[in-house]
Amino acid sequence: MNGKLIVFEGCEGGGKTTQIQQTEQWLRDQLGSSVPAILTTKEPGGTALGRSLRNILLDSRLEEPIAPTAELLLFACDRAQHVETFLKPHLKQGAIILCDRFTDSTIAYQGFGRGLDKNLIKQLNQIATVGLESDLTLWFDIEIEKGLARTQSRGKMDRMEKADLAFHQRVNQGFCELADQAGDRIIRIDANLSLQQVSLQIQTILTQYLLKWGFTL
């Protein structure tokens, strides 16, 4: 059986990082040793090169602002390395991979948020992924103000989190449109609910998909 790529997407403060950790443990409990590996990763930052790029992309103290096109290309560089050296090899070995952000984030943030050409972004995504798509994307849909309040409560905010409200509203609109167009590849998670309620949504959806994919629970 080929591996599966499950992506966690959404605006800031949706709780993706916490839920990925909990989902990893839940999958281990459900699947045991029936899969070669259950792995977590993220973009940017899923490789050694990616970690260096992440530091640049999210640093809010840079001496000069990153131009939108430069930002787009840095994300594409991170993704190309991630796909080639991490995602594809592990998927080929049959791993289930939980990934914090992937191609939809680039369309939402750099396309809708920054206003860059969406067709160009799709072409760059195609180059960087060599056609790799998620098997399932969980979209954490949260009220923008609520999500940003969560990030502020953590204290230190990164460069993306510090963008103005209008930017985050455009990003959210991007995710809404992507979900409308993606059919059953993108499934909405109501991230406004409690941690436990969000976890239950994820587990219910994953149970359906795992059975559809042929896994035994």
C-alpha positions in Angstrom: 0.0 0.0 0.0 1.3 3.4 -0.9 1.6 6.0 1.9 -0.8 8.8 2.5 -0.2 12.5 2.8 -2.6 14.2 5.2 -2.2 18.0 5.4 -3.4 20.4 8.1 -4.2 23.9 6.7 -5.8 27.1 7.9 -5.3 30.6 9.1 -3.3 31.6 12.2 -4.4 30.4 15.6 -6.5 27.5 14.4 -4.7 24.9 16.6 -3.1 22.9 13.8 0.1 22.2 15.7 -1.6 20.8 18.8 -4.0 18.7 16.7 -1.2 17.2 14.6 0.5 16.0 17.7 -2.7 14.5 19.1 -3.6 12.9 15.7 -0.2 11.3 15.4 -0.8 9.5 18.8 -4.3 8.6 17.9 -3.2 7.1 14.6 -0.5 5.1 16.4 -3.2 3.7 18.8 -5.5 2.8 15.9 -3.0 1.4 13.4 -0.2 0.0 15.6 2.4 -1.6 13.5 0.2 -2.1 10.5 1.9 0.8 8.7 5.7 1.3 8.3 5.7 4.8 9.9 3.5 7.6 11.1 5.4 10.9 10.7 4.8 14.6 11.3 6.4 17.4 9.3 5.8 21.0 8.4 6.2 23.7 5.7 8.4 25.6 5.9 10.9 23.7 8.0 10.5 20.0 7.2 14.2 19.6 6.2 17.6 21.1 7.3 17.4 23.6 4.4 13.8 24.3 5.2 14.6 25.1 8.8 17.0 27.8 7.6 14.4 29.2 5.2 11.7 29.1 8.0 13.9 31.3 10.2 14.1 33.8 7.3 10.5 33.7 6.3 9.0 34.1 9.8 11.6 36.5 11.4 9.7 39.7 12.2 13.0 41.5 12.9 14.5 41.5 9.4 16.3 44.7 8.4 14.3 44.9 5.3 10.9 43.6 4.3 10.7 40.5 2.1 9.2 41.3 -1.3 6.1 39.2 -2.0 7.7 37.5 -5.0 10.8 36.7 -3.0 8.6 35.3 -0.3 6.8 33.1 -2.8 10.1 31.7 -4.2 11.5 31.0 -0.8 8.4 28.9 0.0 8.8 27.1 -3.3 12.4 26.4 -2.5 11.4 24.9 0.8 8.7 22.8 -0.8 10.9 21.4 -3.5 13.5 20.2 -1.0 10.8 18.8 1.3 9.1 16.9 -1.5 12.2 15.5 -2.9 14.1 14.5 0.2 11.3 13.8 2.8 7.8 13.4 1.4 8.3 11.3 -1.7 10.8 8.8 -0.1 8.6 8.2 3.0 5.4 7.9 1.0 7.1 5.4 -1.3 7.8 3.3 1.8 4.2 3.4 2.8 4.3 6.0 5.6 1.3 8.1 6.8 2.6 11.7 6.9 0.8 14.5 8.8 2.0 17.8 7.3 1.5 21.3 8.8 0.8 23.3 5.6 1.4 22.5 2.0 0.4 23.9 -1.4 -3.0 25.4 -0.4 -1.3 27.7 2.0 0.8 29.2 -0.7 -2.3 29.9 -2.8 -4.1 31.4 0.2 -1.3 33.4 1.6 0.7 34.5 -1.4 -2.1 34.4 -3.9 -5.1 35.8 -2.0 -3.1 37.5 0.9 -0.3 39.1 -1.1 -2.2 39.4 -4.4 0.3 37.5 -6.5 -0.7 35.8 -9.8 -2.5 32.6 -8.8 -1.7 30.9 -12.1 2.0 31.6 -11.5 1.6 30.1 -8.0 0.0 27.0 -9.4 2.8 26.6 -11.8 5.4 27.0 -9.1 3.6 24.5 -6.9 3.6 22.0 -9.8 7.3 22.5 -10.2 8.1 22.2 -6.5 5.8 19.1 -5.9 6.4 17.3 -9.2 2.6 16.7 -9.1 2.4 15.5 -5.5 -1.0 16.4 -3.9 -2.4 15.7 -0.5 -4.6 12.6 -0.1 -6.6 14.6 2.4 -6.5 18.2 3.6 -8.1 19.2 6.9 -8.9 22.9 6.8 -9.1 24.5 10.2 -11.7 27.1 9.8 -11.6 29.7 12.6 -13.0 33.2 13.0 -10.1 35.5 12.1 -10.2 37.7 15.2 -10.4 34.6 17.5 -7.4 33.0 15.8 -5.3 36.1 16.0 -6.2 36.6 19.6 -4.9 33.1 20.3 -1.6 33.9 18.6 -1.3 37.2 20.6 -1.9 35.4 23.8 1.1 33.2 23.2 3.3 36.3 23.3 5.9 36.3 20.5 4.3 36.6 17.1 6.1 35.8 13.8 6.2 37.9 10.6 3.1 36.3 9.1 1.0 36.5 12.3 1.9 40.3 12.6 0.3 41.1 9.2 -2.8 43.3 9.3 -6.3 42.1 9.7 -7.2 42.7 6.0 -4.4 40.4 5.0 -5.7 37.6 7.2 -9.2 38.2 5.9 -8.0 37.7 2.3 -6.2 34.6 3.3 -9.3 33.2 4.9 -11.3 33.9 1.7 -8.6 32.0 -0.2 -9.1 28.9 2.0 -12.9 29.2 1.6 -12.6 29.3 -2.2 -10.1 26.5 -2.3 -12.4 24.3 -0.2 -15.3 25.0 -2.5 -13.3 23.9 -5.5 -11.5 20.9 -4.1 -14.4 18.5 -3.5 -13.7 15.8 -0.9 -9.9 16.5 -0.9 -10.4 19.4 1.5 -12.6 18.8 4.5 -13.6 21.7 6.8 -12.9 21.4 10.5 -14.7 23.8 12.8 -11.7 25.1 14.8 -13.8 27.5 16.9 -14.8 24.6 19.1 -12.9 23.2 22.1 -9.8 21.2 21.7 -11.6 17.9 22.5 -14.4 18.7 20.0 -11.9 19.5 17.3 -10.1 16.3 17.9 -13.3 14.3 17.7 -14.1 15.9 14.3 -10.6 14.9 13.0 -10.9 11.4 14.3 -14.3 10.9 12.8 -13.1 12.1 9.4 -9.9 10.1 9.4 -11.7 6.9 10.4 -13.9 7.3 7.3 -10.9 7.9 5.0 -8.7 5.3 6.5 -11.3 2.6 5.9 -11.9 4.0 2.4 -8.1 3.7 1.7 -8.1 0.1 2.9 -6.6 0.3 6.4 -7.8 -2.0 9.1 -8.7 -0.2 12.4 
